[in-house]
Amino acid sequence: MRPARATSLRSPRRPARVSRRFAVCVENQEYPVSLQQWKIYRVLPDPDAERHDQVRVIDESGEDYLFPSTYFRFVELPPSLRRLYGRTA
């Protein structure tokens, strides 16, 4: 007699949800028109930019651009603020 096959009760794998990342601008000396110091910006995923020490953010024009990563500090927002930023981004 054969042993019974084990069955998985887990649901099928879903693609990982990309969490929204946010960062505070701590330096804007070279880009005063594009970035406001101390403002929270939405960060878009860009692995290539990260390899070059840059981050892709949606700037004051509403477009996404690359900036030096040293200009930002990543922050974790509480769910209520993440929802608000999700509506405006």
C-alpha positions in Angstrom: 0.0 0.0 0.0 1.3 3.5 -0.9 1.6 6.3 1.7 -0.9 9.0 1.3 0.3 12.1 -0.5 0.6 15.2 1.6 -1.6 18.1 0.5 -0.9 21.7 1.0 -3.5 23.9 2.7 -1.7 27.0 1.6 -3.3 29.2 -1.0 -1.5 29.4 -4.4 1.4 31.9 -4.4 0.4 35.4 -5.2 2.9 37.9 -6.6 4.6 39.8 -3.8 2.9 43.2 -3.3 5.3 46.1 -3.8 5.1 48.2 -0.7 5.1 51.9 -1.1 8.4 53.5 0.1 8.7 57.0 1.3 11.6 59.2 2.1 12.2 62.6 3.6 14.3 65.1 1.7 17.1 66.2 3.9 19.1 68.1 1.3 18.1 70.1 -1.8 21.0 72.4 -2.4 21.5 71.5 -6.0 17.7 71.1 -6.8 15.8 73.8 -4.9 13.1 74.0 -7.5 12.6 70.2 -7.7 12.8 69.3 -4.1 11.5 70.8 -0.8 13.7 70.1 2.2 11.9 68.1 4.9 9.0 67.1 2.6 8.0 63.4 2.4 8.4 62.0 -1.1 7.1 58.7 -2.6 10.0 56.6 -3.8 9.5 54.4 -6.9 11.3 51.1 -7.2 14.4 51.3 -9.4 17.0 48.7 -8.8 19.4 50.1 -11.4 19.3 53.5 -9.7 19.9 52.0 -6.3 23.1 50.3 -7.6 24.3 53.8 -8.5 23.4 55.3 -5.1 20.4 57.2 -6.5 16.6 57.1 -5.7 13.7 57.7 -8.1 11.1 60.0 -6.5 8.1 62.0 -7.7 9.3 65.6 -7.4 7.5 68.9 -7.3 6.6 68.7 -11.0 4.7 65.5 -10.5 7.2 63.6 -12.6 9.6 60.9 -11.4 13.4 61.8 -11.5 16.6 60.4 -10.1 18.3 62.2 -7.2 21.3 61.3 -5.1 20.3 58.9 -2.3 22.2 61.1 0.2 19.5 63.7 -0.2 16.9 61.4 1.4 16.3 59.4 4.5 13.8 56.5 4.2 10.9 56.5 6.6 8.1 54.1 7.5 4.7 55.8 7.6 1.7 54.7 9.6 -1.1 53.1 7.6 -3.3 56.2 7.8 -0.6 58.4 6.2 0.3 55.7 3.6 -3.4 55.8 2.5 -3.3 59.6 2.2 -0.1 59.6 0.2 -1.6 56.8 -2.0 -4.5 59.1 -3.0 -2.3 62.0 -4.0 0.6 60.1 -5.7 
